[in-house]
Amino acid sequence: MTEVFEYALVRVMPRVERGERINVGVILYCQRAGFLAARTQLDPDRLHALDRTADVDAVLGALRSFEVTTAGDVVCGPASGMRPGERFRWLTAPRSTVIQTGAVHSGLTADPGAELERLMDVLVR
């Protein structure tokens, strides 16, 4: 059965004041399927092209937190008690930090997990 899903890009903006960013992941939420997940992939060379002093390990740690939070893992703190839709909205809320999300978009899919991988291939990799 085809279901509506929502997704947002995860972006790294190492120097917020410059506004330059690279796509490093996707968060996908499908309420009817009970699906919320994030996939991330950082290319250190692309990151260093924007800021040669960027801390790759710190960025990787922050990206891992997106994946842990979507999974609702207890280590993500108070967000673990949120419903999946609440976690999605919290993660996609606008922020002025090195890790940001883009606008939320929607689509239709019969397989949210496969759609997440497809979006990673098209928008990130």
N, C-alpha and C positions, 0 to 999 in steps of 0.2 A: 504494500500500500504506500502511495506517495504521501509524504508529510511536508509541512512547512518547516523550514529551518532558518535560523539567523546565524550570521557569522560576522566577525570583525578581524581585520589584520592586526597583528602585533608588530610594532615597529620599534627600532632602536634609533634614537636621536641623541648621539653622544655629546653634541654641543647644542643644547636647546636654543641658544641665542641665534644660531645660524639657520635653524630650520631644516637642515639636511637630515634625511633619514633613510633607513633600509628596512625592507620587509623581512621579518625573521620568524613569523609564525601566524597561525590562524586559531581562533577560538570559535567553536561551533556549538550551537545549542538547538536542540529539537525537542520541544516540550512534549509533544504527543508520544515520542519514542523514549522519553526519559533519558535523553542523551546530552551530555555536556562534556566536552574534551577540548584540550589545546595541544597542538603540536608546534614545536619550535625547532629552528635550525639556524645557527649562527655561523656565518663565514667570517672568520677573523680578519682575512685580508680585506674584505669589503668594509668591515668596521674600521680598520686602520686607514683605509683610504679616506674616510671622513674625519678621523681623529687618530693620528699616529700614537697618541698617548692613552687611548682608551684602554680601560682595564677589562680584558676579555673574561677573566674569571668572575669578576663582579657582575658583568652582564649575563654570563651563563647562569650564575646563581639566581639572578632576578627572573630569567626566563624559566628556569626550573620551577620557581614559585608559581608561575602561571599554570603550569601543568599540574602541580600538586593541588592548587586551589580548585581547579575545575574538577579534579577527582574527589574533592571533599575530604581529603586526607586530614586526620586530626592534627598533624604537624603544621597545617596552615593557620591554626589559631581559630579565632572567633568565626571566620568564614566557613569553617567546617559545619557549623550549625545552621547555615543558610540553606534554603532550598536551591536546587540547580538554577532556576531562573533568577533568583536573587544574586547568586554568585556570578552569573553571566553579566547581569546589569552592573554589579560592583566592579568587575574586571574591565568592562568596556566604558566605564564612566570617564569623562575627559580628565586629564591630569597633565601637569607640566613637569614631567620627569624624563629621565633618559629612556625608560620603557613606556611606550604609549600605545593605545589602540586607535585604529581608524574608525570611521563611521560604521554603524551596524547596517548590514545588507541582509536580504532574505532571498530564499529560493525554495525549490521543491526537490525532495529526494526520497528514494525508497530505502537508502542505506546511508545513514548519517556518518558512519565510520569511513566508508569509501569516499563519501563526499568531502570529508575533512582531508583525506589524502590527496584527492583530486585538486582541491583548492591549494594545498601546499605545493603540488607540482606546478600549477599554473601561476601562482602569485608569489611564491617564495623561492623555490629551488631553481 
